[in-house]
Amino acid sequence: MSSIPVNSLLLSLLLVVSVSLCFSYGSFTHGCSQIERDALLKFKHDLIDPSNLLASWADFLASSSSSTQYEDYLKLILSGKINPSLVSLKHLRYLDLRNNDFGGVQIPKFIGLMGSLEHLDLSDAGFAEVMNTLPSLVELHLSYCQLPRVPPVLHLNLSSLSILDLSSNYVDESAISMLNFPRWVSHLKTLLSLNLANNNFQGPIPNDLRNLTLLKELDLSINHFSSSIPEWLYDFNHLKLLNLRSNNLKGALSSAIGNMTSLSSLDLSLNHELEFEGGIPGSFKKLCNLRTLSLSNVKLNQDMADVLEVLSGCVSVEVESLDLAGCLLFGQLTNHLGKFRNLAYLGLRSNSISGPIPMALGELVTIRSLDLSDNRLNGTLPKSLGELTKLEELDISHNSFQGEVSEAHFANLKNLRNFSAAGNQLNLRVSPDWIPPQLVFIDLRSWNVGPQFPKWVRPLEHLSYLDISNSSISSTIPIWFHAQLLMPQDG
């Protein structure tokens, strides 16, 4: 079972039943019909309710957001069986049974008779099979349902379905093959969102998906697809989100990706055999709606300046998250960085980028997380880093930076919480009464911080990790620091 707070089944069912059925045009004068009241009582009777949550609908709504302790959470999980009396709720449109435990039984066949349903969520509820005759259904969520091998569907009647989530349904990794791929999905031509992540699917990305041309979101991440990206996928010009992360995709990325002009989120990361022949295609310049681009651990093998030049057009104006970690990039950072005016995350770790940090880095005024670790960057740290007022996480560890770091570098970094800078030849030179940002994580291994134990540690009320080993400290550890270690930390 997951650790999502359990207000799902009851809150979703009660709100829809109470508001849609029990209220009469905003008044409570008539209440539910006798048939509907009987149906709800039968539904309640067949559930195992260890905390007696259903003793009163009102009591539940008042207490559903109480303790979040795991033991209390387990008591809030419902089990038992779903009574077919729910079929009597003729106007029920939204049924959410997620995050409960119905013991691996089959999904009740009578759910297929509930023709008014528009939204059905059975995620992580301990069910195992599914009906396909719900013509009014718009959303169907079946993640973590341990669905078995699904046979071909001959009479599919999900003609209104636009959102389908079948993620995380693998049963036995040793038995998974493309025979398990739900080929009936290809008949759902009204789909706008399809999530097949984390199912251990193997082989090529199936051509059965090529008919789903209205898709706006497609998530095939965390599988074992081992083909190249099929050419037909580049024609999906309605796609806003494409997630192919963590597969075994190989071959080159086609310049036809420039046809996917609606893309706002593209994740091709952790496909170690996927190669960009000649680097990032120039057609990336056409992807003017991109907000998130993740290519980490994809073999770009390209000069960093060339990458930034390709992305420095309209992409740089809109992109908010750019992850190019482990892409075999080399060369130096350039002033093209200054064009990424909306960037909140920049990940460039584990490349071979060399040279100093350009002053243009200080123009990334929206950035919250910056990772330049495990490169060959050198020179001194520019004081322009202190202009990144929204920065929360900074990792410059394992480079070749030298020189002094002063209070000026941190002057405006009021939001900085995590600072990793181990493995450089830097000297921290601040006044004894300096008050740093309220850091939570600090790694200054191999810096020159001494000879005195740093007093600036004392005001850090939320500090949870500190590494100042091999940092030329020769004084004794002060008593106040021992006391600080014993203080309970928030969270």
Stockholm file with secondary structure:
# STOCKHOLM 1.0

chainA/1-491         MSSIPVNSLLLSLLLVVSVSLCFSYGSFTHGCSQIERDALLKFKHDLIDPSNLLASWADFLASSSSSTQYEDYLKLILSGKINPSLVSLKHLRYLDLRNNDFGGVQIPKFIGLMGSLEHLDLSDAGFAEVMNTLPSLVELHLSYCQLPRVPPVLHLNLSSLSILDLSSNYVDESAISMLNFPRWVSHLKTLLSLNLANNNFQGPIPNDLRNLTLLKELDLSINHFSSSIPEWLYDFNHLKLLNLRSNNLKGALSSAIGNMTSLSSLDLSLNHELEFEGGIPGSFKKLCNLRTLSLSNVKLNQDMADVLEVLSGCVSVEVESLDLAGCLLFGQLTNHLGKFRNLAYLGLRSNSISGPIPMALGELVTIRSLDLSDNRLNGTLPKSLGELTKLEELDISHNSFQGEVSEAHFANLKNLRNFSAAGNQLNLRVSPDWIPPQLVFIDLRSWNVGPQFPKWVRPLEHLSYLDISNSSISSTIPIWFHAQLLMPQDG
#=GR chainA/1-491 SS CCCSCSCHHHHHHHHHHIIIIISBTTBCSSCSCHHHHHHHHHHHHTEECTTCGGGCHHHHHHHTTCCCCHHHHHHHCCEECCCGGGGGCTTCCEEECCSCCCTTCCCCGGGGGCTTCSEEECTTSSCCCCCCBCTTCCEEECTTSCCCCCCCCSSCBCTTCCEEECCSCCSCGGGCCGGGSCGGGGGCTTCSEEECCSSCCEESCCGGGGGCTTCSEEECCSSEECSCCCGGGGGCTTCSEEECCSSCCEEECCGGGGGCTTCSEEECCSCTEEECTTSSCGGGGGCTTCSEEECTTSBCCCBHHHHHHHTTTHHHHHCCEEECTTSCCEEECCGGGGGCTTCSEEECCSSEEEECCCGGGGGCTTCCEEECCSSEEEECCCGGGGGCTTCCEEECCSSEEEEEECGGGGTTCTTCCEEECCSSEEEECCCTTCCCCCCSEEECTTCBCCSSCCGGGTTCTTCCEEECTTSCCCSCCCHHHHHHHHSCCCC
#=GC SS_cons         CCCSCSCHHHHHHHHHHIIIIISBTTBCSSCSCHHHHHHHHHHHHTEECTTCGGGCHHHHHHHTTCCCCHHHHHHHCCEECCCGGGGGCTTCCEEECCSCCCTTCCCCGGGGGCTTCSEEECTTSSCCCCCCBCTTCCEEECTTSCCCCCCCCSSCBCTTCCEEECCSCCSCGGGCCGGGSCGGGGGCTTCSEEECCSSCCEESCCGGGGGCTTCSEEECCSSEECSCCCGGGGGCTTCSEEECCSSCCEEECCGGGGGCTTCSEEECCSCTEEECTTSSCGGGGGCTTCSEEECTTSBCCCBHHHHHHHTTTHHHHHCCEEECTTSCCEEECCGGGGGCTTCSEEECCSSEEEECCCGGGGGCTTCCEEECCSSEEEECCCGGGGGCTTCCEEECCSSEEEEEECGGGGTTCTTCCEEECCSSEEEECCCTTCCCCCCSEEECTTCBCCSSCCGGGTTCTTCCEEECTTSCCCSCCCHHHHHHHHSCCCC
//
